[in-house]
Amino acid sequence: MAIVSDRRSQGDRRGRVVLADSHLNLLEGVHGLLGNLFASVLMVADESSLLDVVATQHPDLVVVDLSLPRESDVDAVRRLMACHPEVRVLVLSVDNDQTVADLLLSAGAKGFVLKRALAGDLKPAVEKVLQGGVYVSPSVSNTRISEM
């Protein structure tokens, strides 16, 4: 599926963020949380569109749902990082398993945020990732983060 929406915000904000999720309601909700932080918020609904948009738009950040339709989620992050190693990826997930977070961080993601904690965790996660750090929702993070 092609780009769902390109919402351009007004004012002096950061560059571009790409939101990738197959659920329009979640895309809209995350857009609402990030819309005031970025000059351009692009939304896509599948991995193919995500790869195309990242290649053409060169976003500062990609926020991706762990359950995008297609093969393995970890492999999707690996493919994205293989094609675009400069991109910073923040993963959204319902899974609070440390092992899943570790696998995604090992694949190249720089952040792992629980969907149930979006309201409180998303903005600090974005800040940390854009500053070159790694962020894992506190209710998940308990081990490996200091080793990354």
SESE-351482 format. One line per field, with one value per atom (N, C-alpha, C, O): atom name; x negated, y negated, z. Coordinates in Angstrom, 3 decimals, decimal comma. Layout:
residues N
name	[CA:...]
c1	[X:...]
c2	[Y:...]
c3	[Z:...]
END
This chain:
residues 148
name	[N:CA:C:O:N:CA:C:O:N:CA:C:O:N:CA:C:O:N:CA:C:O:N:CA:C:O:N:CA:C:O:N:CA:C:O:N:CA:C:O:N:CA:C:O:N:CA:C:O:N:CA:C:O:N:CA:C:O:N:CA:C:O:N:CA:C:O:N:CA:C:O:N:CA:C:O:N:CA:C:O:N:CA:C:O:N:CA:C:O:N:CA:C:O:N:CA:C:O:N:CA:C:O:N:CA:C:O:N:CA:C:O:N:CA:C:O:N:CA:C:O:N:CA:C:O:N:CA:C:O:N:CA:C:O:N:CA:C:O:N:CA:C:O:N:CA:C:O:N:CA:C:O:N:CA:C:O:N:CA:C:O:N:CA:C:O:N:CA:C:O:N:CA:C:O:N:CA:C:O:N:CA:C:O:N:CA:C:O:N:CA:C:O:N:CA:C:O:N:CA:C:O:N:CA:C:O:N:CA:C:O:N:CA:C:O:N:CA:C:O:N:CA:C:O:N:CA:C:O:N:CA:C:O:N:CA:C:O:N:CA:C:O:N:CA:C:O:N:CA:C:O:N:CA:C:O:N:CA:C:O:N:CA:C:O:N:CA:C:O:N:CA:C:O:N:CA:C:O:N:CA:C:O:N:CA:C:O:N:CA:C:O:N:CA:C:O:N:CA:C:O:N:CA:C:O:N:CA:C:O:N:CA:C:O:N:CA:C:O:N:CA:C:O:N:CA:C:O:N:CA:C:O:N:CA:C:O:N:CA:C:O:N:CA:C:O:N:CA:C:O:N:CA:C:O:N:CA:C:O:N:CA:C:O:N:CA:C:O:N:CA:C:O:N:CA:C:O:N:CA:C:O:N:CA:C:O:N:CA:C:O:N:CA:C:O:N:CA:C:O:N:CA:C:O:N:CA:C:O:N:CA:C:O:N:CA:C:O:N:CA:C:O:N:CA:C:O:N:CA:C:O:N:CA:C:O:N:CA:C:O:N:CA:C:O:N:CA:C:O:N:CA:C:O:N:CA:C:O:N:CA:C:O:N:CA:C:O:N:CA:C:O:N:CA:C:O:N:CA:C:O:N:CA:C:O:N:CA:C:O:N:CA:C:O:N:CA:C:O:N:CA:C:O:N:CA:C:O:N:CA:C:O:N:CA:C:O:N:CA:C:O:N:CA:C:O:N:CA:C:O:N:CA:C:O:N:CA:C:O:N:CA:C:O:N:CA:C:O:N:CA:C:O:N:CA:C:O:N:CA:C:O:N:CA:C:O:N:CA:C:O:N:CA:C:O:N:CA:C:O:N:CA:C:O:N:CA:C:O:N:CA:C:O:N:CA:C:O:N:CA:C:O:N:CA:C:O:N:CA:C:O:N:CA:C:O:N:CA:C:O:N:CA:C:O:N:CA:C:O:N:CA:C:O:N:CA:C:O:N:CA:C:O:N:CA:C:O:N:CA:C:O:N:CA:C:O:N:CA:C:O:N:CA:C:O]
c1	[-0,842:0,000:-0,884:-1,928:-0,478:-1,249:-1,117:-0,501:-1,702:-1,645:-0,190:0,623:0,123:1,477:1,675:2,717:0,665:0,828:-0,516:-1,439:-0,630:-1,790:-1,224:-0,672:-1,367:-0,823:-1,940:-2,852:-1,895:-2,927:-2,460:-1,399:-3,285:-2,974:-3,599:-4,521:-3,108:-3,624:-4,680:-4,731:-5,509:-6,434:-7,826:-8,150:-8,648:-10,052:-10,199:-10,375:-10,127:-10,209:-11,295:-11,837:-11,612:-12,593:-12,126:-11,045:-12,959:-12,669:-11,514:-10,382:-11,804:-10,753:-10,760:-11,808:-9,565:-9,389:-8,444:-7,481:-8,735:-7,856:-7,231:-7,937:-5,908:-5,171:-4,689:-4,031:-5,014:-4,623:-3,807:-4,309:-2,552:-1,667:-0,506:-0,037:-0,045:1,074:2,421:3,455:2,427:3,660:3,792:3,037:4,746:4,925:5,166:4,684:5,901:6,171:4,887:4,722:3,982:2,716:1,877:1,255:1,859:1,127:1,614:0,812:2,920:3,483:3,111:2,776:3,169:2,824:1,369:1,060:0,473:-0,961:-1,241:-2,059:-0,563:-0,719:-0,357:-1,040:0,721:1,135:0,079:-0,088:-0,635:-1,684:-2,951:-3,663:-3,229:-4,477:-4,300:-5,282:-3,079:-2,819:-3,430:-3,770:-3,574:-4,150:-5,672:-6,295:-6,277:-7,736:-8,433:-9,616:-7,721:-8,328:-7,628:-6,418:-8,408:-7,847:-7,015:-6,048:-7,387:-6,673:-6,498:-7,462:-5,257:-4,934:-4,322:-3,223:-5,042:-4,577:-4,094:-4,737:-2,973:-2,416:-2,305:-1,832:-2,746:-2,661:-2,043:-2,023:-1,538:-0,815:-1,457:-0,915:-2,603:-3,243:-4,739:-5,233:-5,445:-6,902:-7,401:-8,370:-6,766:-7,185:-7,114:-8,046:-6,011:-5,869:-6,882:-7,415:-7,144:-8,126:-9,494:-10,136:-9,943:-11,250:-11,294:-12,300:-10,215:-10,153:-10,230:-10,979:-9,454:-9,413:-10,747:-11,218:-11,357:-12,657:-13,693:-14,524:-13,649:-14,607:-14,434:-15,417:-13,211:-12,975:-12,907:-13,223:-12,501:-12,272:-13,369:-13,441:-14,222:-15,350:-14,919:-15,352:-14,062:-13,554:-14,625:-15,625:-14,386:-15,253:-14,966:-15,839:-13,736:-13,299:-12,231:-11,410:-12,248:-11,186:-10,595:-11,310:-9,282:-8,562:-7,730:-6,843:-8,016:-7,398:-6,702:-7,217:-5,525:-4,771:-5,402:-5,738:-5,559:-6,159:-5,377:-5,943:-4,097:-3,270:-2,924:-1,846:-3,816:-3,564:-3,389:-4,104:-2,457:-2,260:-3,462:-3,840:-4,055:-5,118:-6,131:-6,565:-6,501:-7,562:-7,840:-6,927:-9,079:-9,480:-9,711:-10,288:-9,253:-9,435:-10,904:-11,336:-11,669:-13,105:-13,776:-14,642:-13,382:-13,941:-13,581:-14,380:-12,393:-11,991:-12,900:-13,303:-13,223:-14,149:-15,529:-16,188:-15,975:-17,282:-17,323:-18,311:-16,245:-16,206:-16,264:-16,990:-15,511:-15,520:-16,916:-17,394:-17,572:-18,908:-19,953:-20,907:-19,778:-20,721:-20,662:-21,694:-19,463:-19,289:-19,586:-20,038:-19,329:-19,435:-20,062:-19,372:-21,352:-21,991:-22,003:-22,219:-21,777:-21,786:-20,480:-20,441:-19,423:-18,114:-18,015:-18,553:-17,321:-17,071:-15,666:-14,695:-15,577:-14,315:-13,857:-14,625:-12,596:-11,941:-10,777:-9,905:-10,756:-9,744:-8,654:-8,940:-7,405:-6,258:-5,787:-5,715:-5,465:-5,081:-4,108:-4,105:-3,279:-2,443:-3,184:-2,755:-4,279:-5,044:-6,051:-6,941:-5,924:-6,863:-7,967:-8,505:-8,303:-9,351:-10,720:-10,954:-11,609:-12,961:-13,693:-14,476:-13,451:-14,112:-13,739:-14,590:-12,471:-12,022:-12,709:-13,191:-12,752:-13,431:-14,895:-15,424:-15,550:-16,964:-17,184:-18,135:-16,314:-16,435:-16,308:-17,071:-15,345:-15,142:-16,294:-16,708:-16,815:-17,970:-19,187:-19,962:-19,362:-20,476:-20,335:-21,334:-19,095:-18,840:-19,084:-19,148:-19,221:-19,513:-18,554:-18,820:-17,440:-16,518:-17,216:-18,080:-16,841:-17,420:-16,439:-16,798:-15,195:-14,211:-13,135:-12,836:-12,549:-11,493:-10,491:-10,797:-9,291:-8,273:-7,029:-6,540:-6,524:-5,280:-4,108:-4,019:-3,216:-2,053:-1,210:-0,652:-1,110:-0,293:-0,930:-0,285:-2,199:-2,901:-3,212:-4,026:-2,578:-2,873:-2,761:-3,636:-1,708:-1,470:-2,635:-2,996:-3,224:-4,323:-5,708:-6,661:-5,838:-7,169:-7,589:-8,785:-6,638:-7,013:-7,910:-8,950:-7,525:-8,335:-9,749:-10,711:-9,922:-11,287:-12,068:-13,281:-11,378:-12,048:-12,561:-13,698:-11,722:-12,124:-13,335:-14,308:-13,277:-14,396:-15,691:-16,729:-15,619:-16,811:-17,382:-18,591:-16,527:-16,970:-17,566:-18,602:-16,928:-17,454:-18,778:-19,553:-19,033:-20,311:-21,384:-22,495:-21,054:-22,025:-22,000:-22,845:-21,036:-20,946:-20,020:-19,508:-19,824:-18,931:-17,880:-18,196:-16,628:-15,537:-14,722:-14,380:-14,413:-13,495:-12,514:-12,926:-11,218:-10,221:-10,650:-11,044:-10,579:-11,055:-10,448:-11,116:-9,210:-8,612:-9,180:-8,918:-9,952:-10,617:-12,087:-12,649:-12,698:-14,148:-14,589:-14,141:-15,471:-16,043:-17,424:-18,057:-17,897:-19,203:-20,104:-20,878:-20,016:-21,019:-21,224:-22,197:-20,381:-20,448:-21,798:-22,277:-22,425:-23,728:-24,828:-25,901:-24,572:-25,571:-25,490:-26,402:-24,405:-24,193:-25,070:-25,028]
c2	[1,178:0,000:-1,237:-1,262:-2,228:-3,469:-4,317:-3,907:-5,494:-6,407:-6,678:-7,005:-6,540:-6,829:-8,329:-8,855:-9,016:-10,449:-11,112:-10,504:-12,343:-13,180:-14,423:-15,300:-14,487:-15,616:-16,592:-16,271:-17,739:-18,748:-19,726:-20,342:-19,839:-20,745:-22,100:-22,216:-23,106:-24,458:-24,721:-24,017:-25,715:-26,149:-25,574:-24,858:-25,917:-25,509:-24,172:-24,136:-23,088:-21,750:-20,967:-21,411:-19,800:-18,921:-18,528:-18,912:-17,757:-17,313:-16,341:-16,657:-15,155:-14,196:-12,974:-12,514:-12,469:-11,184:-10,366:-10,890:-9,074:-8,148:-7,237:-6,627:-7,142:-6,237:-5,074:-5,273:-3,861:-2,678:-1,748:-1,198:-1,580:-0,693:-0,326:-1,148:0,905:1,344:0,939:1,153:0,360:-0,055:-1,578:-2,306:-2,041:-3,481:-4,218:-5,338:-3,607:-4,274:-4,529:-5,597:-3,562:-3,761:-4,820:-5,660:-4,781:-5,804:-7,201:-8,100:-7,372:-8,681:-9,090:-10,247:-8,137:-8,439:-8,824:-9,785:-8,089:-8,394:-9,714:-10,509:-9,945:-11,227:-12,372:-13,396:-12,189:-13,221:-13,494:-14,634:-12,453:-12,623:-13,260:-13,976:-13,000:-13,491:-14,700:-15,335:-15,018:-16,079:-17,420:-18,199:-17,703:-18,991:-18,947:-19,966:-17,777:-17,655:-17,691:-18,023:-17,355:-17,219:-18,101:-18,317:-18,607:-19,425:-18,596:-19,094:-17,326:-16,455:-15,088:-14,479:-14,614:-13,288:-12,497:-12,804:-11,479:-10,640:-9,322:-8,758:-8,833:-7,597:-6,550:-6,842:-5,330:-4,216:-3,018:-2,957:-2,066:-0,950:0,404:1,419:0,456:1,754:1,576:0,464:2,699:2,656:2,144:1,386:2,539:2,088:0,563:-0,077:-0,002:-1,463:-2,120:-3,185:-1,483:-2,017:-2,132:-3,179:-1,067:-1,093:-2,153:-2,845:-2,286:-3,295:-4,715:-5,550:-4,983:-6,326:-6,676:-7,805:-5,732:-6,003:-6,316:-7,207:-5,591:-5,823:-7,194:-7,818:-7,662:-8,923:-10,143:-11,251:-9,964:-11,105:-11,330:-12,407:-10,334:-10,451:-11,014:-12,097:-10,269:-10,783:-10,788:-10,075:-11,605:-11,639:-10,463:-10,017:-9,961:-8,892:-8,069:-8,598:-6,749:-5,856:-5,217:-4,624:-5,346:-4,710:-3,609:-3,879:-2,358:-1,220:-0,297:-0,016:0,163:1,124:2,500:2,908:3,202:4,529:5,508:6,491:5,266:6,231:5,795:6,123:5,064:4,739:6,045:7,011:6,095:7,343:7,682:6,888:8,839:9,376:10,097:9,565:11,260:12,063:11,732:11,398:11,823:11,592:10,111:9,402:9,656:8,252:7,898:6,819:8,803:8,564:8,479:7,631:9,355:9,310:8,010:7,484:7,498:6,227:5,098:4,248:5,084:4,070:4,275:3,303:5,517:5,789:5,305:4,709:5,562:5,109:3,588:3,029:2,933:1,470:0,951:0,026:1,530:1,085:1,421:0,667:2,533:2,903:1,906:1,552:1,452:0,490:-0,942:-1,760:-1,237:-2,618:-2,625:-2,896:-2,334:-2,222:-3,525:-3,511:-4,628:-5,928:-6,232:-7,124:-5,513:-5,825:-5,331:-4,283:-6,107:-5,719:-5,125:-5,734:-3,925:-3,196:-3,042:-2,645:-3,362:-3,201:-2,244:-2,506:-1,134:-0,100:-0,233:-0,446:-0,106:-0,067:1,375:2,078:1,823:3,217:3,391:2,604:4,425:4,829:5,828:6,112:6,350:7,400:6,786:6,048:7,078:6,510:7,487:7,413:8,390:9,383:8,769:8,266:8,806:8,267:8,929:8,273:10,213:10,924:10,324:10,195:9,960:9,339:7,983:7,660:7,204:5,904:6,095:5,368:7,051:7,318:7,709:7,245:8,558:8,976:7,779:7,653:6,907:5,738:4,749:4,161:4,557:3,680:4,262:3,523:5,568:6,222:6,091:6,049:6,025:5,880:4,455:4,210:3,510:2,138:1,089:-0,104:1,500:0,517:-0,214:0,349:-1,459:-2,272:-2,507:-3,087:-2,061:-2,235:-1,180:-0,634:-0,898:0,102:-0,450:-0,565:-0,791:-1,413:-0,539:-0,116:-0,274:0,481:-0,392:-1,557:0,175:-0,586:-1,078:-2,174:-0,289:-0,704:-1,861:-2,475:-2,161:-3,249:-4,414:-5,274:-4,452:-5,489:-6,907:-7,738:-7,179:-8,548:-9,072:-10,242:-8,237:-8,684:-8,400:-9,096:-7,381:-6,950:-7,454:-7,538:-7,790:-8,094:-9,324:-9,265:-10,428:-11,643:-11,458:-11,814:-10,915:-10,689:-9,713:-9,853:-8,728:-7,773:-8,481:-8,266:-9,322:-10,079:-10,950:-10,958:-11,677:-12,551:-11,748:-12,125:-10,661:-9,836:-9,268:-9,320:-8,734:-8,131:-9,186:-8,945:-10,345:-11,398:-11,973:-12,536:-11,834:-12,277:-11,198:-11,373:-10,087:-9,017:-7,932:-7,037:-8,002:-7,003:-5,859:-5,765:-4,993:-3,844:-3,956:-4,281:-3,687:-3,786:-2,504:-1,987:-1,994:-0,875:-1,280:-1,768:-1,082:-1,424:-0,862:0,301:-1,669:-1,243:0,061:0,805:0,348:1,594:2,825:3,950:2,628:3,729:3,766:4,830:2,608:2,502:2,936:2,395:3,918:4,299:4,911:5,206:5,104:5,743:5,085:4,191:5,505:5,283:3,855:3,597:2,932:1,577:0,937:0,199:1,193:0,579:1,169:0,579:2,314:2,955:2,491:2,760:1,792:1,405:0,243:-0,214]
c3	[0,000:0,000:0,000:0,652:-0,710:-0,825:0,435:1,419:0,382:1,512:1,865:1,000:3,137:3,599:3,694:3,304:4,215:4,407:4,611:5,153:4,184:4,478:5,139:4,475:6,448:7,202:7,495:8,258:6,928:7,155:8,225:8,125:9,238:10,345:10,078:9,271:10,743:10,602:11,672:12,680:11,461:12,504:12,375:11,427:13,373:13,377:14,102:15,320:13,357:13,929:13,225:12,213:13,760:13,129:11,746:11,300:11,080:9,727:9,609:9,975:9,095:8,761:9,672:10,127:9,920:10,579:9,707:9,148:9,602:8,899:9,939:10,742:9,927:10,797:9,954:8,933:10,374:9,611:10,491:11,471:10,131:10,884:9,979:9,192:10,093:9,264:9,851:9,218:11,044:11,701:11,632:12,277:10,856:10,659:11,972:12,149:12,890:14,169:14,950:15,540:14,959:15,666:14,960:15,611:13,624:12,868:13,251:13,506:13,289:13,626:15,048:15,298:15,976:17,360:17,530:18,235:16,894:16,978:16,274:16,736:15,158:14,477:15,411:15,450:16,162:17,102:18,161:18,595:18,579:19,591:19,014:19,718:17,732:17,127:16,222:15,838:15,882:14,920:15,274:14,383:16,566:16,949:17,071:17,366:16,849:16,943:15,583:15,504:14,528:13,203:12,183:12,253:11,236:10,165:9,205:8,629:9,028:8,105:8,746:9,211:8,764:9,280:8,135:7,672:7,683:6,583:7,164:8,048:6,676:7,203:6,099:5,000:6,401:5,467:6,184:7,414:5,395:5,991:5,743:6,180:5,051:4,829:4,610:4,422:4,639:4,550:3,206:3,158:2,131:0,806:0,696:0,210:1,148:1,130:2,052:1,743:3,185:4,128:3,466:3,549:2,810:2,143:1,053:0,903:0,292:-0,771:-0,205:-0,713:0,846:1,417:2,071:1,940:2,768:3,395:2,324:2,504:1,212:0,121:-0,525:-0,923:-0,632:-1,337:-0,423:-0,857:0,828:1,710:2,747:3,340:2,976:3,913:5,270:5,664:5,984:7,260:8,355:8,277:9,362:10,534:11,451:12,195:11,396:12,281:11,589:10,838:11,852:11,407:12,655:13,463:12,801:13,902:13,272:12,462:13,644:12,973:13,969:15,052:13,574:14,370:14,208:13,097:15,301:15,266:14,410:13,932:14,204:13,476:12,059:11,563:11,399:9,989:9,219:9,486:8,272:7,548:6,664:5,803:6,869:6,038:6,902:7,925:6,519:7,123:8,581:9,336:8,964:10,348:10,612:9,788:11,771:12,138:12,298:11,893:12,887:13,064:11,704:11,489:10,780:9,431:8,714:7,939:8,969:8,353:8,834:8,040:10,116:10,638:10,031:9,662:9,922:9,301:7,854:7,425:7,094:5,702:5,626:4,804:6,471:6,494:6,809:6,151:7,798:8,193:7,121:6,929:6,435:5,369:4,221:3,651:3,880:2,790:3,222:2,421:4,494:4,992:6,383:7,366:6,480:7,802:8,598:9,810:7,935:8,615:9,342:10,189:9,029:9,593:11,039:11,398:11,844:13,232:13,303:12,854:13,875:13,923:15,367:16,244:15,588:16,875:16,657:15,828:17,397:17,217:18,276:19,454:17,841:18,748:18,850:17,842:20,062:20,245:21,391:22,338:21,305:22,427:23,310:24,428:22,815:23,489:24,454:24,030:25,741:26,713:27,099:28,204:26,203:26,422:26,134:25,035:27,097:26,937:25,773:25,086:25,545:24,451:23,098:22,218:22,932:21,681:21,511:20,425:22,567:22,498:22,137:21,295:22,756:22,473:21,017:20,388:20,476:19,074:18,129:17,172:18,405:17,550:17,670:16,671:18,870:19,050:18,344:17,736:18,415:17,711:16,200:15,481:15,717:14,278:13,797:12,592:14,733:14,341:14,851:14,708:15,445:16,012:17,151:17,823:17,361:18,437:19,565:20,589:19,389:20,433:20,366:19,304:21,537:21,672:22,678:23,865:22,204:23,044:23,056:22,008:24,256:24,383:23,960:24,347:23,170:22,703:23,873:23,813:24,930:26,075:26,838:27,689:26,537:27,218:26,285:26,623:25,118:24,121:24,671:24,431:25,395:25,866:26,698:26,575:27,534:28,383:27,850:28,200:27,003:26,569:25,193:24,913:24,331:22,948:22,828:22,173:23,446:23,303:23,874:23,194:25,098:25,587:24,707:24,548:24,139:23,253:22,002:21,582:21,413:20,219:20,534:19,780:21,634:22,020:22,168:21,624:22,893:23,152:21,855:21,632:21,012:19,757:18,829:18,210:18,723:17,855:18,372:17,599:19,657:20,227:20,119:20,618:19,469:19,262:20,313:20,305:21,224:22,284:21,923:20,807:22,907:22,778:23,868:25,012:23,513:24,475:24,460:23,396:25,645:25,805:26,897:27,950:26,655:27,666:29,020:29,108:30,067:31,385:31,897:32,615:31,547:32,030:31,326:31,751:30,260:29,568:29,934:30,196:29,949:30,114:31,503:32,514:31,531:32,811:32,698:33,712:31,481:31,379:30,357:30,698:29,132:28,109:27,639:26,930:27,988:27,449:27,681:26,820:28,810:29,079:28,201:28,074:27,602:26,747:25,302:24,520:24,924:23,510:23,130:21,988]
END
